[in-house]
Amino acid sequence: MAATDPYTAPSPDLRLSPHRRLPAALAVAVTAALVVSRFGAADPTTWLLETVWVMVGLPLIILLRVRFPLSGLLCGLLAAHALVLIVGGHYTYAEVPVGDWVRDWLGWDRNPYDRFGHLMQGFVPAVLVRELLVRTSPLRGSRWLPVLTVCACLAFSAVFEMLEWLAAVTGGEAADAFLGTQGDVWDTQWDMFCALIGATCALLLLSRVHDRALTRPGLERPVRRQRAEEGTPAVRVSP
């Protein structure tokens, strides 16, 4: 009997899979946190600007859950990132209490929660981009995979900084809470540098764990599966 190729084998019925329980629980938790965070938010406009990524991303993941389910590792990281955004939106990044505690404890001049948020902005998207590239491109095992992943995260960080610039231009002083510069003229550069550090750390720390997470049934690579169905051999980039 011929061995079954895990990339060409039929996908299991994901609606009955126990692996769906964790993403469902995380989605419920994030939704509840988002709703609760709206009440008593320090600045409603800042809350909306900071949490809009959650409002767009969560429904998108749910809509694609059968066609393109995400690994458990990525779901957990996305949920953690969503909570970071929700907390920052509720208090504004410069006023998050845990950041004040860290600032006072270490004797710093500013609330560091904004820096932590931008570390997460590189750390979590790095795993997301890596998963998309591994599952939809011939880059699995290629030396270009981490390079392109970091470049994509830096590009996203740069686009986010442009959105902050647009908010500053259109909102004036009303956008100060959203920007969270806390008087630092190099805040934009620090934000992108933190994203770079976050993306690099994610690849160094989680690449092997991520590879193991991608071996569970139902996470076939669509490109290879489609080519196998068409009778075309998949092409793999040499490392």
N, C-alpha and C positions, 0 to 999 in steps of 0.2 A: 504494500500500500504506500502510495507516494506521501511524502511529508506535506503537511499543510503550511502554506506560506501565510504568516500572520498578517501580511499586508494585503493579501488577495482573498483571505477568508471572508465569508459573509459576516456582516456586523450583527451582534446579538441584539435582541429587542431591548433597547436602552430604557424603555419605559418601565421595565421590570427589573432592571439591574440594581443591585444594592449600592453600586457606586454612585447612583443618582441621589442617594439620601444626603450625603454631605453637601453637594452643591445646593440642594433644595433648602437645607437648614441654614446655610450661609446666606442664601438669597432672602429668606424670611428675616434673619437677624439684621442684615443690612437695611432692608426696607423699614423695619421697625425703628432702627436707629435714625434713619433719615427723617421719618415722620416726627419722632420725638425731638430731634434737633431743631426743627423749625420753631417750636414753641420756646419763647424766651431768647431767641437768637439776638446777639448783640447788634447786628446790622443786617436786616433782611436782604438788602441788595448783595452784600458780601456773601451771605449764606447761599443765595441763589447762584452767584458766580462760582463759588467754590464747589458746590455740590452738583452742578449741572452735568459734570462728567459721570457721576453716579446715576443720575436720572436718565442719561442716554445709554450708558454702558450696560447697566443691569437689564433693561428690557431687551437690548440687542443680544446679550448672552442667552437670555431665556428663549428668544425666538429661534436662535440657532442651536439650541441644546441637543436636538436630535440629529440634525445634519452635521454639526461640527461640535461635539461635546469637548469640553476642556478637561485637562488632567486635574486630579484632585489637588496637586501641589499648586497649580496656577489658580484654581478657584479659591484656595485658602489665602494666597497672596493678594489676589484682587479684592477679596473681602477685607483684608487688613488695610489695604490702601484706601478702600472706600471709607473705612472708619476714620482713618487719619484725615481725609478730606472733610468728612462730616463734622468731626470735632473742630477742625480749623474753621469751618464755615460757621459753626455755632458761636464760638468765642471770638473769632478773627484770630489770625495766626500770631499776632503780636501780644494777644491777651490770654492765650491758653494757660490755665493754672499750672499744669505740670511743667510747662516751659519756664514759668516764673520760678518754680521750685528749683529747677536745674540751674537757672541763672543765678539765684541767690546762693545756692550751695557751692557753685564753682566760682562765684565772684565775677561773673561775666557782665558785660554792659548791655546785652540785649537778650530777649527771649529767643532761645534757639529752636523753637518748634518749627519755625519756617524752614530752617536748614534741614531739620529732620524730614519735613514734608518733601523737600526736593531730593533728598537721598532716596526716599521711597519712589519719587517720580522717575528715578533711574533704575532702582532695584527691581521693582515689579514689572514695568514695561520691558525690561531686558528678558525676563522669563516669558512674557507674552510674545514678544517678537521672535525669540528663539523657538518657541513652540510652533508658531505659524510657519517659520522657515523650515523647520525639521519636517513638518507634516505636509507642506504644500510645495516644496522645492527640492531639487537634487543636492542640497547643501549639507545633508546629514553626514557627519564625519569629516567635513571639509574644514581646512584651516580658515577659510573665509567666513565661516559661520559666526564666531565670536566677534570678528572685526565688523561685519555688517550689522550685527546686533547692537554693538556699542554705537556705531554711526547712526542707526535709526533712533536710538534713545537720545542722542545729542540733538538730532534734528527735531525730535518732538519737544525737547526742552527749549530749543531756540524758538519754535513756533509758539510755545506757551508764553515765553518772554515777550514776543511780539503782540500777543493778545493782551498781556498786561500793559504794554505800551499803548495799545489802542484804548484800553480802558482808562488809562491816565489822561490821554488826549481828550476823550469824549466826556469823561466824568469829572475831571479836575480834582478838587480836594475830596469829593465824595468817593473817589476810588482809592484813597490812601489806605483804608483798612484792607482792601483787596490786595494792594501791592505789598504791604507789610515790609517796607524797606527799613523802617525803624531808623531812618537817618543815614543809612549806609549808602554812599554813592557808588559802591562796587557791588551792590546787592544782586544785580542782574548777572554779573560774572560769577559771583559766588553760587548763585542758584544753578547755573549750568555746570559749574565745577562739581557741585554736590551730586547732580544727576550723573555726571561721568563717573564719580567714585561709586555711586550706588549701582550703576550698571556693571562696572568692572567687578565689584564685590559679588554681585549675584552670579556672574558667570564663573568666578573662581570657586565659590562656595556651593553652588547648587547644580552645576552642569551634570554631574554624575547622578545626583538624586533625581534630577529632572528626566534624564534618560531612562531611569528605572520606572518613573511614573508614567512615561509614555509607552511602556510595554503592556499595559493592561488592555484587555479586549475592548474593542469599540473605538480605539484611538488609532485606526489605520491611517496611513498617509493617503489622502484622496488622489494625489497625482499618480502614485504607483498603482493604486487600485484601478483607476480609470485606464491606465495604459495596459494593465494586465487584462482587463476586460476587452480591450480593443485588440489584444494580441501583439502589442508593441512592447519590447523590453524596456524596462526603466533604465534611465541613465543616471549614474552616480558620479559625483565629482570626486576625484582622487584626493585624498588628504595630502 
